[in-house]
């Protein structure tokens, strides 16, 4: 079996397991974890929230399933995935769609449970997926949804600290790389889909603001956020932040041909390769991903995927394939599910509860990597 076929097989197998163990029967919703946790806290919110964990997943992990099914539809063309978008993903997302507050947007938890915070980055990830669904299906409704999300993002952008989009509508304490780098990606994808120059302008502006404000000039990677009150920089370096700036820079180079973007992404790709990868103990001639948030790593892959379309150098994609090949071989979990935050040294039985977003991210990565027909070396 070729590497391409094996990667698709892994993606489809994990999707089947995820649907089996996370889909809440007779609904279009998913559980946050498997087995469901009775007293879990969603630590990724601006403030801890334990009020809703018994009903369904929050928006962020739910959106990961949108990305996963999009990725499989793209590489297979299988109508099954288009059907899943229409029958499961879109109706499920509607359960988070807040039309009470204007502009309309998706909130962090089910609208049936009342109003909850609306995160700009949550909405951006959905916007990117809506554009990709439009590119795959040519259904105008997908593009309309993406542009509606852009309208919401504009309401969270101002000139304080020079420019930038906030992280959370209800808690405008910081402007984060995770709400500006992917906003640049979304703007550039919308420009590619519509040819509206305003999107290209916005994409450039948000890219340059993020680069000038949140890049660590010592190693070219990206810090997490800048605080509004005192311009303090939160210096944690997450894979998805640098990955989205890598993807935005690659898109800008593709769209403009300007050398500044090519030079920037070459440096950033090298920095990511140094910081987020390590030498494999199983295959010393290869590098593998360091342990960390697996969904963040899936977003990092999107950046390297865009880079590959420019330089056609499979080096980093090989490293992703090596990592995920070893991960699959080591996983002994009887449900076929994976632990959070661990690529190496895990048999899949370490976490008592397994996160929906981890499974979705791995489905996406296995599917995306299969698109390039790169044989494992």
Beta strands, then each sheet from edge to edge (+ up, - down):
strand 1: 33-34
strand 2: 97-98
strand 3: 105-106
strand 4: 174-176
strand 5: 225-227
strand 6: 233-234
strand 7: 277-279
strand 8: 287-289
strand 9: 354-355
sheet 1: 1+ 9-
sheet 2: 2+ 3-
sheet 3: 4+ 5- 6+
sheet 4: 7+ 8-
end
